[in-house]
Amino acid sequence: MSDFFLVLLVIFLLFSVFRRYIFVLVMNAVTKGLYKNMNKMQQQQDPNQVKKPDGYVTVEDNITSKKGGVDSNNGEYVDYVEIKD
């Protein structure tokens, strides 16, 4: 019976000493797996889409409103007063 407790104590002590290393190894493996999955999803996103250079801006103007009126899709008119210092 005392041999059982001695073995159990040794296993517990070894686990307590090496648990930080085990934790780091497990976290590294999980991180690598998530990183590979993220890269795979980004590559599958839209291969036909043309990559635009940094700073390129596209403005799509939808001119369907009546002349002289306020289009409800564009928001509402807000009156403001400019304050001079």
GIWO-V384129 format. One record per residue. N is the residue number from 1. PHI is phi in radians with two decimals (NA if undefined). PSI is psi as a letter, one per 20 degrees, with the letter a starting at -180 (none if undefined). Layout:
# GIWO-V384129
N_PHI_PSI / N_PHI_PSI
This chain:
# GIWO-V384129
1_NA_h / 2_-1.20_h / 3_-1.14_h / 4_-1.09_g / 5_-1.16_h / 6_-1.14_g / 7_-1.14_g / 8_-1.10_g / 9_-1.13_g / 10_-1.12_g / 11_-1.11_g / 12_-1.09_g / 13_-1.15_g / 14_-1.11_g / 15_-1.14_g / 16_-1.16_h / 17_-1.30_g / 18_-1.71_j / 19_-1.15_h / 20_-1.17_h / 21_-1.25_h / 22_-1.12_g / 23_-1.06_g / 24_-1.13_g / 25_-1.10_g / 26_-1.15_g / 27_-1.14_h / 28_-1.11_g / 29_-1.13_g / 30_-1.16_g / 31_-1.11_g / 32_-1.10_g / 33_-1.11_g / 34_-1.16_h / 35_-1.15_g / 36_-1.12_g / 37_-1.14_h / 38_-1.11_g / 39_-1.10_h / 40_-1.13_g / 41_-1.19_h / 42_-1.18_h / 43_-1.26_h / 44_-1.49_i / 45_-1.00_f / 46_-2.79_n / 47_-1.19_h / 48_-1.48_i / 49_-1.27_p / 50_-1.41_p / 51_-1.33_p / 52_-1.63_q / 53_-1.17_q / 54_-1.07_p / 55_1.54_i / 56_-1.35_p / 57_-2.12_p / 58_-2.05_p / 59_-2.01_p / 60_-1.80_o / 61_-1.78_p / 62_-1.90_n / 63_-1.67_n / 64_-2.24_j / 65_-1.41_r / 66_-1.33_q / 67_-1.27_p / 68_1.51_i / 69_-1.89_r / 70_-1.80_p / 71_-1.38_p / 72_-1.20_i / 73_-1.37_h / 74_-1.57_i / 75_1.86_a / 76_-2.18_r / 77_-1.37_p / 78_-2.15_p / 79_-1.48_p / 80_-2.41_q / 81_-2.08_p / 82_-1.44_p / 83_-1.75_p / 84_-1.73_q / 85_-1.37_none
